[in-house]
Amino acid sequence: MNLDTWEFWFQSIRMKHVIAFIAGPPCESWSCARGHHDQVFDEEGEVCPPLGLRVIRDLDHLWGFNSVRLKELLQLYTGNSGNYLLSFALVATLEIILINGFAILEHPAEPEHLPTAASIWRLPVVRTLLALPNVQRIRLAQGLMGSATPKPTHLLTVNLPDLMIDLHACRVRTELPGKIAIGKDHMGC
């Protein structure tokens, strides 16, 4: 969050002391998993209250809704403070593009089935970066790489046209795992 630190790294990139950059900005409050509410039943067969987290930002309220619970406000604060990391990552990626270096920016995949969900992939600045030469977005399922759940993920890559081929060569599974990592069961797990 210190702008002097930002400038140190940007100068290091401009001087080509840094030629590659990898980032994964915080995603807790951006995740479309927040709005996922499966019905859960108790031992008597009664429907339990929803256990998933409420959506606290959307495409029209990228910085968060005006009215949220205190716990959600803290999550937005953390997520929006994390936007310093997102902003840093986006500017560093642009600096890498300008020196023809290499970059990977990782974040949960854009929720294509939820057109109004907040996602960094829907930010105008990200769409602009993706329109530049030698920049691409690839989709992968971390479940094929060993994660216990499918975990769809997008990577913004710079000057790495064969990365998807390399990732597929490192797969440890041929089928996606069936587990899900959304919400909690009636035991709080």
N, C-alpha and C positions, 0 to 999 in steps of 0.2 A: 504494500500500500504506500510505500515511500517512493515518491517520484524520482528522487536521486538514484535509488536502486534501479528503477525502470531505465533511467537514462544511461546508467552504467552498462546494463545489458544491451540496450539498443546501440550504443557506441561500439560495444564489443562485436555485435553482429555487423555493423557497418564497416568495421576494420577487418572483418572476416576472421576474428579470433574465435568466433562461434559461427559454425556453418550448418548446424543441425539443431532442431528444437522439437521437443515432445511435450505436450501438455494435456491435462485432463481436468479442466475447471470443475468446481463443485456442481453437483447436479441434484441434490436432495429436493430442493423446492421447485425444480424444473420438471421432474419426472412425471410422465403420464400415469405411472403406477399409483400416484396419489388418489386418483379418482376411481380406482378399481375396487368395487364392493361386491364380492361374492356373498351369497347368503350362506351363513353358518348356522348350524342347528346345535342346540344343547342336547344333553342326554335324554331329555323328555321329548325331543323332537320340536321344541319351540324355537322360533327364529331369534337369533341373538342380534343385538344392535350391530350395525356395520363396523367392521374392524379396520378398514382401510383409512388412510389419511385423506382429509378433504383437499380438493384442489384449492390453491391459494393464489394462483396467477393464471392468466389466460392470454390469448393473443391481443386482446384489447387492454389488458392490465399487466404488462410484462414485468413491472416492478412489484406487483402484488395487489390484491384487493384492498379496498379502503377499510373494510370491516372484517377483522379476523380475531380469533382467540389469542390470548397472550402467548401460549406455546407456539402458535402459528406465526405470530409477530416475530418471535425469536428466530424461527426458521427462516422467515423472510429476511431478517437482518443478517443472518449468517449467509443466506443465499445471495443477497444483494452485496454484502461485503465481499463475498466470493466473486461477485461480478468485477471487482478490481482484478482478480486473477483472470477472469474471462477477458476483460478489456486488455490486460497485459498480454495474454496469450494471443489475442487477435492482432494487436499492434506488432508483437514480436513475429508473428507469422507473416505479416505484410513486409516487415524488414527482411525476413528470410527470403521472401519472394523477390525483393529488390536486389539481393546479392546472388540470386540463383542458387540458394542453398536448399536444404531439405527440412521438411516439417511434417509432424503428425499432430492433429488436434482431435482428441477423443471425447465423445459425449453420447448419451443415450440416443438411439435412433429417433428420427423425426416420427411422431405418431401419425402415420398416414391416415389411419381410420378416425382420427379426431382433428378435424380441420381448424377448430378454434383453440386447440391446446397450445400453451406456451412451449416453445422449443428454441434453443439457440439457432437451430437450422432455419428458422423462420425470420431471424433478425436480418434487416436489410444489409448490414455490414457483412454478415456471413455470406449472404447470397451474392454480394459484390465480389468477395474474395473467390467464391466458387466459379465466377465468370471469367477469372483471369487465366491466361495460358499456363499449362503445367500444374494446374490445381484441380483436384478431383475429390469427390466424396465417394467413399466406398462403404458398403454395408456388410457387417459380419455378425455372426452369432457367436458370442463368447462361449456358448455351450459346446460348440464344436472344438473349442480350444481347451476344454477341461472344466469350465464353469459348471456348477451343479444345475443351473437353469439356462434356458436359451439366451437370455440377455441380449436382445438386438441392440447393436451399437453402430454408429456412424463414425468414420474417420475422415477428416479433411486432410488430404495429403498434398505435399508440394514436391514436385520432381521425383515422385516415386511411382512411376507408371506400372511397375510389376509387383507392387506390394501385395495385391490380392492373390496373385499366383503364389508368392512366397508364403502368405498366411495359410492358403489351402494346403500347401506342402507340409505345414506343421500341425495340421489337424490331428487330434487324438481320438476323434469320434467320427463316424460316418452319419449318425442320426442325432438329432437334437434330443437332449434330455427332456423328460416329461414333467419334472418338478417345476413349480412356480415359486417365486420369491416375493409375493405380493400379499400384504395384509398379515393378520395373525389369526390363529385358530381360537377356539373357545377356551383354551388353556393359556392363551397369551403367547404362544410360540409362533 
